[in-house]
Amino acid sequence: MINLILQVTKFQCGGFVLGLCMNHCMFDGIGAMEFVNSWGETARGLPLSVPPFSDRTIMKARSPPKIEHLHQEFAEIEDKSSTGDLYKDQMLYRSFCFDPEKLQKLKKYSMEDGVLEKCTTFEALSAFVWRARTKALNLLSHQQTKLLFAVDGRPKFDPPLPKGYFGNGIVLTNSICQAGELLDKPISHAVALIQDAIKMVTDGYMRSAIDYFEVTRARPSLSSTLLITTWSRLSFHTTDFGWGEPVLSGPVALPEKEVTLFLSHGKERKNINVLLGLPASAMKVFQEQMVV
């Protein structure tokens, strides 16, 4: 199993692209970001601002294992809506830009019914995209749909993971509901489900997830699932190998058809690009839903 592949492509203008392929079993996005930034510091002759902490025994399963939570992130959901047939259609990949004005409008829209006292940009945007994708895929009202997303567990472990922990410090959490419930109820309902999923992530929950994986070796099921991954906190755009910061940073492709990426955009990183792929017929509906 290859852990890391690097490729430099140099252009005639003198610019270059650094491509990286990393094994996610080794480390998460934060670890990858710290590795690349440390590489840049080394290239410039600087000491490492975040020295790596590589003792992974602090994340090992307990003996005996204690599975104390219901880990629905691994649950297989029956595809009653036959979305597998829909995905035989041509896939289209699109990027939708949300500027600060749109994001603020979306947060206000999520709270206008008075159910929520507050919500974050991630919560409001995730709920908006989850609902839009569910509608675009034309899921049956009684079809269960699952939202998966990663939460950084570094500050949530007790004690917190050491600064510079080089490994996987994230945990997947989830929200599950019926498609009809998701679309018929206001967006505040979807936001509340996401907030509950975030609150669920505690030291006990994460230790239980580690033990669950140790016992089952299961992989999270992506059936009838939207997996949102966000790079908004990953500062690849500040990497400097001695020639200054990069003009652009981002993924070459999305790893699975169920994955949607939130990518910070713009000089001040205040815009968020939503990148995803859908069958052509579903993408048309999704685009119509992207009006804020």
C-alpha positions as MATLAB code, in Angstrom:
seq = 'MINLILQVTKFQCGGFVLGLCMNHCMFDGIGAMEFVNSWGETARGLPLSVPPFSDRTIMKARSPPKIEHLHQEFAEIEDKSSTGDLYKDQMLYRSFCFDPEKLQKLKKYSMEDGVLEKCTTFEALSAFVWRARTKALNLLSHQQTKLLFAVDGRPKFDPPLPKGYFGNGIVLTNSICQAGELLDKPISHAVALIQDAIKMVTDGYMRSAIDYFEVTRARPSLSSTLLITTWSRLSFHTTDFGWGEPVLSGPVALPEKEVTLFLSHGKERKNINVLLGLPASAMKVFQEQMVV';
ca = [
       0.000    0.000    0.000;
       1.498    3.318   -1.120;
       1.255    6.052    1.503;
       2.295    9.107   -0.497;
       2.867   10.018   -4.144;
       4.150   13.425   -5.242;
       4.364   14.866   -8.733;
       5.685   18.246   -9.869;
       4.576   19.522  -13.275;
       6.549   22.537  -14.479;
       5.148   24.937  -17.072;
       7.053   26.960  -19.679;
       6.070   30.176  -17.888;
       8.085   29.038  -14.863;
       5.107   28.158  -12.709;
       4.449   24.650  -11.481;
       1.794   22.407   -9.998;
       2.461   20.169   -7.014;
       0.194   17.132   -7.057;
      -0.185   14.923   -3.999;
      -1.904   11.581   -3.553;
      -2.110   10.626    0.115;
      -3.333    7.513    1.895;
      -6.186    8.610    4.165;
      -5.499    5.629    6.440;
      -2.307    7.393    7.502;
      -3.622   10.861    8.332;
      -6.548   13.217    7.861;
      -6.815   16.575    6.108;
      -5.383   18.518    9.037;
      -2.402   16.158    9.183;
      -1.929   16.503    5.415;
      -2.064   20.294    5.657;
       0.488   20.391    8.487;
       2.768   18.020    6.549;
       2.716   20.181    3.408;
       3.200   23.425    5.350;
       6.079   21.862    7.334;
       7.646   20.770    4.055;
       7.468   24.365    2.863;
       9.061   25.631    6.084;
      11.892   23.102    5.738;
      12.456   24.169    2.114;
      12.833   27.776    3.318;
      15.251   26.789    6.088;
      12.793   27.557    8.870;
      12.073   25.556   12.033;
       8.769   23.694   12.051;
       5.985   25.825   13.501;
       4.014   22.642   14.293;
       6.367   19.694   15.009;
       4.616   16.356   14.335;
       3.393   14.191   17.208;
       3.409   10.627   15.899;
       2.521    8.435   18.904;
      -0.697    6.826   17.677;
      -1.096    4.528   20.649;
      -3.171    7.275   22.280;
      -5.868    6.438   19.701;
      -5.815    2.649   20.002;
      -8.927    0.629   20.804;
      -9.705   -0.205   24.408;
      -9.220   -3.707   25.811;
     -11.782   -5.079   25.948;
     -13.617   -2.938   23.378;
     -16.682   -0.998   24.590;
     -19.240   -0.163   21.909;
     -21.427    2.218   23.878;
     -23.156    4.158   21.075;
     -25.311    3.384   18.056;
     -23.000    4.033   15.111;
     -25.431    4.674   12.296;
     -22.658    6.094   10.149;
     -21.959    2.444    9.298;
     -25.633    1.549    8.728;
     -26.660    0.245    5.316;
     -29.750    2.029    3.980;
     -31.973    0.270    1.457;
     -32.141    2.113   -1.863;
     -35.929    2.090   -2.213;
     -35.767    4.934   -4.743;
     -33.529    3.017   -7.198;
     -31.000    5.838   -7.390;
     -28.517    3.272   -8.683;
     -30.413    3.316  -11.987;
     -30.308    7.117  -12.046;
     -26.529    7.054  -11.682;
     -26.259    5.100  -14.947;
     -26.936    8.450  -16.603;
     -24.085   10.762  -17.625;
     -22.435   12.370  -14.601;
     -22.066   16.139  -14.518;
     -19.743   17.965  -12.120;
     -20.480   21.532  -11.098;
     -19.214   24.178   -8.700;
     -21.558   26.633   -6.959;
     -20.089   29.731   -5.326;
     -21.582   31.152   -2.135;
     -20.227   34.590   -1.279;
     -20.506   36.092    2.243;
     -23.776   37.824    1.346;
     -25.381   34.570    0.190;
     -24.062   32.688    3.223;
     -25.442   35.298    5.615;
     -28.780   35.207    3.794;
     -28.824   31.418    4.081;
     -28.165   31.548    7.843;
     -30.939   34.115    8.265;
     -33.297   31.924    6.217;
     -32.445   28.942    8.440;
     -33.421   30.850   11.593;
     -36.375   32.919   10.383;
     -39.032   30.576   11.820;
     -37.663   31.103   15.349;
     -36.854   27.432   15.993;
     -33.084   28.000   16.138;
     -31.271   30.572   18.259;
     -28.124   30.337   16.148;
     -26.470   28.302   13.433;
     -23.068   28.209   11.783;
     -22.272   28.677    8.119;
     -21.412   24.983    7.823;
     -24.710   23.901    9.390;
     -26.852   26.165    7.203;
     -25.010   25.346    3.973;
     -24.972   21.597    4.696;
     -28.713   21.583    5.372;
     -29.357   23.573    2.193;
     -27.276   21.219    0.024;
     -28.691   18.070    1.679;
     -32.261   19.152    0.952;
     -31.453   20.259   -2.603;
     -29.675   17.009   -3.458;
     -32.495   14.942   -1.946;
     -35.005   16.765   -4.148;
     -32.767   16.486   -7.209;
     -32.471   12.708   -6.805;
     -36.276   12.502   -6.489;
     -36.114   10.213   -3.457;
     -39.339    8.559   -2.351;
     -40.880   10.252    0.676;
     -40.374    7.126    2.830;
     -36.790    6.651    1.631;
     -34.280    7.174    4.407;
     -31.450    9.547    3.577;
     -28.231    9.899    5.536;
     -25.881   12.846    5.868;
     -22.301   12.030    6.824;
     -19.649   14.567    7.719;
     -16.397   14.641    9.655;
     -15.871   16.409   12.964;
     -12.370   17.262   14.163;
     -11.951   15.238   17.334;
      -8.645   16.798   18.374;
     -10.171   19.257   20.876;
     -13.022   16.905   21.823;
     -10.956   14.024   23.178;
     -10.351   14.022   26.931;
      -7.570   15.010   27.205;
      -7.367   16.766   23.813;
      -4.955   15.316   21.267;
      -1.493   16.929   21.357;
      -0.849   19.760   18.922;
       0.653   18.373   15.726;
      -0.941   14.927   16.133;
      -0.100   13.214   12.849;
      -2.833   10.703   12.163;
      -6.595   10.561   11.836;
      -8.091   12.769   14.523;
     -11.484   13.073   12.860;
     -14.645   11.072   13.393;
     -17.654   10.684   11.121;
     -20.994   11.688   12.542;
     -24.384   11.421   10.898;
     -27.963   12.545   10.573;
     -30.673   10.218    9.246;
     -34.270   10.975    8.353;
     -36.863   10.212    5.696;
     -36.701   12.231    2.483;
     -40.276   13.436    2.919;
     -39.514   14.686    6.423;
     -36.401   16.490    5.192;
     -38.210   18.288    2.364;
     -41.629   18.914    3.927;
     -40.300   20.466    7.115;
     -38.506   23.852    7.100;
     -34.758   24.054    6.669;
     -34.428   24.725   10.411;
     -35.334   21.064   10.971;
     -32.402   19.896    8.836;
     -30.063   22.331   10.602;
     -31.230   21.012   13.991;
     -30.482   17.433   12.880;
     -26.968   18.506   11.926;
     -26.473   20.332   15.224;
     -27.555   17.200   17.111;
     -25.041   15.147   15.114;
     -22.251   17.543   16.097;
     -23.262   17.493   19.777;
     -23.164   13.692   19.650;
     -19.381   13.776   19.143;
     -17.860   13.443   22.607;
     -14.823   11.614   23.950;
     -17.045    8.639   24.765;
     -18.595    8.592   21.299;
     -15.213    8.720   19.558;
     -13.729    5.998   21.776;
     -16.793    3.881   21.015;
     -16.307    4.484   17.270;
     -12.669    3.360   17.500;
     -13.740    0.192   19.313;
     -16.581   -0.411   16.835;
     -14.147   -0.301   13.937;
     -11.657   -2.530   15.773;
     -14.352   -5.179   16.276;
     -16.169   -4.970   12.929;
     -13.629   -3.515   10.478;
     -16.700   -2.039    8.801;
     -16.630    0.880    6.407;
     -19.277    3.610    6.526;
     -22.037    2.784    4.059;
     -22.666    5.390    1.343;
     -25.975    3.944    0.177;
     -28.602    6.745    0.013;
     -25.996    8.991    1.612;
     -24.535   12.450    1.124;
     -20.985   12.748    2.451;
     -19.909   16.356    2.958;
     -16.249   17.115    3.419;
     -15.033   20.639    4.080;
     -11.602   22.080    3.376;
     -12.501   25.506    4.737;
     -10.103   25.094    7.691;
      -7.274   23.558    5.666;
      -4.746   26.271    4.881;
      -3.086   24.718    1.829;
      -3.297   28.193    0.293;
      -0.601   29.447    2.712;
       2.009   26.839    1.745;
       5.252   28.497    0.654;
       8.255   26.613   -0.743;
      10.200   29.822   -1.269;
       8.336   31.231   -4.272;
       5.369   32.630   -2.370;
       1.882   31.299   -1.745;
       0.051   29.262   -4.410;
      -2.366   30.857   -6.845;
      -4.852   28.020   -6.341;
      -5.293   24.888   -4.242;
      -7.934   22.181   -4.468;
      -8.703   18.562   -5.351;
      -8.153   16.971   -8.758;
     -11.376   14.971   -8.459;
     -14.005   13.844   -5.966;
     -13.343   10.348   -4.570;
     -16.938    9.045   -4.681;
     -20.186   10.095   -6.366;
     -21.746   10.645   -2.932;
     -19.107   13.197   -1.895;
     -19.672   16.959   -1.883;
     -16.770   19.279   -1.096;
     -16.908   22.704    0.550;
     -13.837   24.628   -0.601;
     -12.903   28.117    0.593;
     -12.385   30.498   -2.280;
     -11.139   34.016   -2.903;
      -8.250   36.043   -1.522;
      -9.793   36.399    1.935;
     -11.194   32.815    1.887;
     -14.683   34.096    2.687;
     -16.399   32.549   -0.332;
     -17.283   28.855   -0.317;
     -17.398   26.776   -3.487;
     -19.663   23.729   -3.336;
     -18.309   21.009   -5.637;
     -20.316   17.894   -6.451;
     -21.326   15.466   -9.179;
     -24.832   14.298  -10.085;
     -26.524   12.500  -12.973;
     -27.394   15.016  -15.712;
     -31.144   14.951  -15.042;
     -30.626   15.448  -11.301;
     -28.069   18.224  -11.796;
     -30.652   20.300  -13.672;
     -32.996   20.169  -10.665;
     -30.137   20.772   -8.225;
     -29.072   23.924  -10.069;
     -32.617   25.256   -9.807;
     -32.490   24.713   -6.029;
     -29.258   26.688   -5.618;
     -31.008   30.059   -5.686;
     -30.711   31.793   -2.291;
];
